[in-house]
Amino acid sequence: MKHDHPSPPPATPENPVPQPGSTTGTTAYTCPMHPEVVRDQPGNCPKCGMTLVPEKEQSDQREMVLNHYNTLYWTHATNILLGFFLIASPFTFGYQSPAMTYSDIASGVLLIVFSVLSANPFRLWAPWASSFVGLWLLFAPLVFWSPDASAYLLDSVVGIFAIGFAVLIPEMPGMMQMMLNMPAGPQTPPGWTYNPSSWLQRAPMIVLAWIGFFGARYLTAYQLGYVAHVWDPFFHTGSERVLTSDVSKMFPISDAGLGNVSYALEALMGYMGMSDRWRTMPWMVAFFGILVIPLGVVSIVLITLQPVAVGAWCSVCLLTAVVMVMMLPLTLDEVVAMVQFMNKRVKSGQPFWRTFWMGDTIEGGSDDTRTPRFTDGLTKTAPAMAWGVNLPWTLVGATVVGMWWMFFPGNFGVTGAVANSFTTLGALVITFSVMAMAEVGRALRFVNIAFVLWLVVTVLWLDQVPPQARWNAFGTGAVLVALTLPKGKIRESYGTFDPYIF
């Protein structure tokens, strides 16, 4: 049977014929991060998971982003100048190392290319590429054991500034696009009485990281041969024995230099993100926490094992360990806020990895009206820097016990495995006692009881233990257990994490 179908109306300028895949007559939706993704209905971008927005709205946002980054392109232009400076440096300063010469020339060329490509704010990979060039510059003098002090200085300075000009001053790549499309959210986490990501909360960590950076840099200069001796007001030649020991030589690069790079990254990551980064940049908070907490604990233990492995102490090494110990309690609260946020978003049905990398908003919380401004004076700003951390006398006492354990063997003629146990456990007691000074980490103090048991079993199990060591373990161990039991005062609130503070 033949059916007659009406013919479509002829195409006219006022009534064009729709083409396959066209969104004529409907609203087109596109991705703020990937403009090439276009759909005829709302949804999520298949590339990054961001919510698609109407094309007209995207056009307006694109104009805002271009205007914003045009005012900041001077940062990438500065990196171009740094690239030319790198290329000229081997010839200007007469590098002795061919490897460093080739490295700086290649790094300079790459920095120029990536900085030019960063002119397009939608080419998100280019600023990150510039940052990785900066990261390589921090490592290059260590990898090649550069004999040129000038190369070490220049690569470190250019590397730090390259990272800063690529992703810190002009904001993280794509951050403005994400914030324009992210629903408004709180600065203070739900149930919290302060904002753990505020600039005042981060300021002490940034300062401490730079102190550690310069301390480790001085030790690196000795290991690379730029200075003949290490100044040590307490242990004299002990520092040089530590820095030239077989333990230090186990690493393929300068171990002090590795610490130097770690402190630089901690300082730079302290600058990254806005005052609500616990929810807008979970990945950054996670990486910062990993760099400071587990790696920091390992670093502290390795430094304090110097008398065990080498038979000597190093004053500047101990200074860098103290810096790291002080950073630990200051870092914990922001990590806890980020974990709370991730847990709530995943439970509400949001994809884990999309939330981890892209951030999100959250119900509850509030604007940060409590944190003072930097201009409000030290009487207001100094206490705000330490919100979430206090010093119960019990934890201060536990820290003193840990210090006593560390220095007891050398002062009372105790040697061998018993001495090593006292020194190692003393460092661990100090570390966990200081971490427990963070209110969100208060429960960590109970780990000290395990250290007491470890020491008691050691002095009972080993043969020929000096009486003073055995009685010291029993007496100070009992004191440490007694100091561990009280919780101490908790001044702030932490939402759903409060039950875990005991």
N, C-alpha and C positions, 0 to 999 in steps of 0.2 A: 504494500500500500504506500502510496506516495504522500508525503506530508509537505505542505508548503510552510516555510519558516519566514518570518518577516526579515527583510534585509536590514543590516545595520545602517544607521544614518551615515551619510557621506562625511568624510573628515573635513573639517573647516578649521581656520585658525582659532575660532572661539570654542570648537568642540573637537579636539584632537583625538585620534584613535588610540586607546590605551595599548601600551606595549607589554609583552610578557614581563612579569617581575616589577612592573611599575606600581607606584603607590598613589597614582592619580585618584583624587577623590577621597583619599584617606590620609591620616596623619602618619608620617614616616618617623620611625624611632631609630636613634643611632647611639653609639657608645661614646662617652666623653673622652675615653683614652684611645679608642680605635675608630676614627671617623669613617673608615671604609666599611664598617659593619652597619648595615641598614636593614630594618625590619618594618613590616606594616602593622605590627602590634606590639604592645609593651612586653618586656621580658628582660632577660639578663644577657650580657655579652658572652658569646661562646669562647672568647679569648681570655678575658680577665674576670668575668663574673659580675661586673658592675651593672647596675640597673640602667637600661636604655632610657633615653630621654627624648622628647619630641625634637625633631630636626631644627625647628625654629629656635627653640630654647638652646639647643646645642650650638647653633650659629652665634647666638648672643654670648654664650659662655666662651666660645672660641675667641671671640673678639676681646673679651675681658682678659683671658689668659695671655693672648698676644701682647696686649697693652702692658700687662703686669711684667712679663718677662723681658719686654723691650727695654724697660727702665733698669733691668738688672743684667743686661748683656755685658756690661762692663766687667763683670766677674769672669766671664769666659774670655773676654778680650785680654784681661790680665793674665790668664793662664796661657794665652798665645804668646805673650811677652816672656813668660817664664819658660815656655818651650824653646824660644830662641836663645834665652839665657843658658839653658841646659846644653844646647848644641855648641855654644861658644865656650863653655866652661873648661872642657879638657884642654883647649888650646890656650885659653887665657891663664889658667892656673898650672899648666904643665903637668898633667896627670902622669904618674909613672906606670899605672896599670892599664894595659891595653883593654882588658875586660871592662873596666870602669869607663874608659873612653867610649867604647862601642855602646855600652849600656846608656850613658847619658845622651849620646847623639840619637840613638833609637828612641829613647824615652821622650826626648824633646820633640822629635818629628811626630810621634804618636799623640803627644799632648796638644800640639798645634792642630792636627787633623781632627781629633775628637772635640776640641774646643770650638773649631769652626762649625762642625756639624751640630754642636749644641745650640746654635743660633735658632734652630727650630725647636720650640719647647715641646712639641709633640713627638720628637725623636728621643724618647725617654732613655734609651740605652746609652746615648752619647755622653751625658754627664757622668754616668756610672763608669763608663770606659775611662774617662779622665781620672776618676777617683782610683781606679785600679792601677793606672800609671803612677799616681801618687803613692799608692801602697807599695808598689814595686820599688820606688825610689827609697822608701824607708828600709827595705830589705837589701837592696843591691850592695851597699858597702859591706854588709855582714856576709852575704853570700860569697863575694869575691875577696873577702878579707883585705879590703882596700888599704894600700900603704899610704894613701894620701889623706891627710886630715881635712884638707880643703874639700875633697870629694865627699867625705862623710858629712861635713857641715852643710854643704850646698844641697846634697840629695835629701837630707833630713828636712831642711827648711823648705825647699821647693815641694817636697812630697806633702808636707803638712798643709802648705798654702794651696796646693793643687786640689787637695780633697776639700778644703774649706771653700774655695772659690767655685768648685764644681757642684757641690750638693748641700753645703751648709748655708751660705749667705743667700743664694737664689732659691732656697727651699729644696726639699727632696724632689727629684723628678716625678712629675705627675701629682704632687701633693695638692696643688691648687685645684686641679680638675676633680680630685677625689673629694676635697672639702666642699666644693660647690655643689656636689651631688649627694653629699652625706647629710641626712637629717640632723638638725641641731641636737646636740647632746650636752651632758654635764661636764664640768671640769673636775668637780669633786665626786669620787665614786659613791654609789648608793650606800648609805649607812656610815660613811666615813665623816670624821670631823675636820679633816684637812685634805689638801690636794698633794699627793706624793710626787706628782710630776711638775710641780711649780718650779720656776727658775730659782727661787730661794732654796728649795730642797736640793736642787742639783748643784748649786754653786759650791758647797764644800767638797763634793766629789770631784768637780772639775779642778779645783785648786789642789787637792791632794794628788790627783793624777799627774798634774804638771810637776809637783814636787818630786814624785816618784820618777817621772821622766828624766829630770835633770840629774837626779842621783844615779840612776842606772846609766845615763849617758856618760857620766864621769868614769864609771867603772868600765864601760865599753871602750873609752879612749885608752885606758891602760891595756886592755886585752888586745886591742888592735895596734898597739905600739906607738901611740901618739904622745903619751906621757911616760916618763921613766919610772916614776914611783907613785904610790897611792897614799894620800894623806890619811892617817888613822890615829886620832888622838888617844885611843884607849888600848888598842891591840897591836899598834905599831906595824910590824911586818906581817901580822896575821892576815891582813887584807890581801897582800900579794901572794901569800901561800894559798889562800882560798881561790883567788882568781887564776892561778896557774896550776891548780891541782888537776889530778887525773879525772876527777868528777866533772870539772868545768870542760875539760878537753873531750869528754864523751859526746858533746853536742857538735854537729857539723858546722855550726856557726857560733859566734860569741854568745854565751848564755846571758851575759849582762845586756848585750845588744837585743836579744829576744825580749827581755824584760822591758827594755827601752821602747821597743815598738808596741808592746802590749799597753804600756802606760799612755803612749801617744794615742792609740786607738780608743782607750777608755776616756781620755780627755775629749777627743773629737766627738765620740758618741754621746758624751754628756751634753754637747751643744745641740744635738740633732732633735728635731721635732718641737712641737708646741707644748703648751702647759697642760694639754689633755692627751699626751701621747700614750698613756696607759690604755686608752681605747682606740685612738686613731692610728697608732703604730705599734701594735703588739709585738711584731717581729723585732723591732728595734729594742724594746724593753727586754725581750727574751735574750737576744744576743748580748746586750749590755750586762744582763744578770749572769750569763754564762761566763763572760770574760772576767767579771769581778768575783763571783762567789766560788764556784768549784775550782776554776783555774787559780783564783787568788789563794784559796786554802792550800792547794798543792804547792804553789810558789812559796807560801809562808813556811810550810813544813820543810821544803827543800833547803831554804835559807837557814832555818834553825837546826838543821842536821849537820851544819858545817863542822862543829866540834866532833861529831861522831865519825864523819867520813874523812875529814881532813885533819882534825886535831887543832883547829884554830878558828878564831872569830874574825868577822869583817864588820867594822862599824857602819860603813855606808850601806852595806847589804842589810844590816839590821834596821837601818833607817827606812829603807824601801819596804821592808817587811812590816814595820810599824804603820807606814802609810797605807799599805794594803789592808791591814787589820782594821784600821779606822774607817776604811771605805765599806767594809762588809755590812755593818748594821745600817748604814745610810742607804744601801741599795735594796735591802730586803722588802721594804714596804711597797715600792713601786712594782716590784715583781709580783707580790701578792695581789695587788690591785689588778694587774694585767691578767693573772690566772683567774681571779674571780670573774672578770669581764668575759674572758673566753668561755669559761664554764657556763655562764648564764646565756650567752648567745648560742652556743651549741645546743643547750637544752631547749632553747626556744625554736630550734629547727634551722638555724643558720649554718651554712657550710663551714667546717673548721678552717680549712686552708684559705678560703676566700676571706674570712674574717681575720685570720692571722696576718695575711699579707696586706689587706686593704683597709682594715679597721672597720668600725661601725659605731652606731649610737647605742644607747641603752636606756631603759626606763629607770626613773628614779634619779638620785644624785641631785646636784645643784651647782650653780655657778660658784666660783671660788671668790667669795667675798671676805674671807678671813685673812688670806695671805697679804702681808703689807707690801708696799712698794719699796724698791731699793733706796729710794730717797727719804724714807721715813725714819732713818737713823738706826744705829746699832741696837738701841734698847728695844726696838721692835723687830728688826730683821734678824738679829742673832738668834733669839729663841725660835723664830720660825724656821730657821735652817735645821734645827734639831728636833722638830716635831716628830713624834714617833720613836724617839730614842731617849732613854733616861738612864741614870746610873745608880741602881739600887746598891746599897752598901754591901749586900751579900755577893753580888756579881763582881764588885770591885775587889772584895776579899778573895773570891775565887781566882781572879786574875793574878793577885799577889801570890797565891799558892802556886799557880802555874809558873810564875817567874822564879819562885824559890826552887821548884823542881828543876828548872832549866840550869840554874847556876849552882845548885847544891853539889854535884859531883866534883866540879873543879875546885871548890873551896874546902871540901872535906876529904880529898884524896880518894874518892871512889872512882874506880875504873871498870873497864870491861862492859859486859852486857847489861849489868845493873845501871851503870852510868848512862849508857845509851838509852835505856828505857826511861830514866828520869828526864833526860833532855828532850826526847821525842814527845813523851806524854805531857811534859810541861808546855811545849809549844802548842799542842792540841788543846789543852785546857784553856790557855790564853785565848786562842782563836774562837772556841765555842762560847766562852764566857762573854767575850766582847760581842759576838754575834747575837747572843741572848739579850744584850742591852737594847736591841731593837724590840719594841713591844710585840711585833708580829712574830718575832723569833724567840720569844721568851721560853718556849718549851724546849729549845735546844740545850738549855742548861743541864737537862737530865742526862745528856751524853757524857757529862763529866763523871757520873757514877760508874759508867762502863770503864772509863780511864782509871778510876780508883781500883776497880776489881782487877784490871789488867796489871797494874803495878803491884798489888798485893800478891797476886798469883806468881808474878815474876820473882819477887824476893823470897817467896816460900819455895818455889820450884828449883831455883838455881842453887848451886853449891857455893860455899865459901863467900857468902854475902856478908859484908862488914856489918857489925851490929848497928852502927849509926845509920846505915842505909835502911836496914829492916825497921828500926824504930821510927825513922823518919817517914817511911811509907805508911806505917800503921797510924801514926799520930796525925800527920798532915792529911792523910786520906780520910780519916774520920772528920777532920775539920772541913774538908772540901765537901763531903756528903752533907754535913749540917748546913753549909752555906748554899747548897744547891736546892734544898727543899722549899724555902720561901719563894713565892712568886715575885714579890716586889710590887710597887705601885704601877698601875696602868692608867694613863691620863687620857688617852684618845680612844675613839671607837672605830671599828673596822668592818661594820656591816656583818655579813654572814660569816666572817672569819673570827668574830669574837669568841665563839665557843672553843676555838683551837688555841686560845691564849690561856694557858693554865700553868 
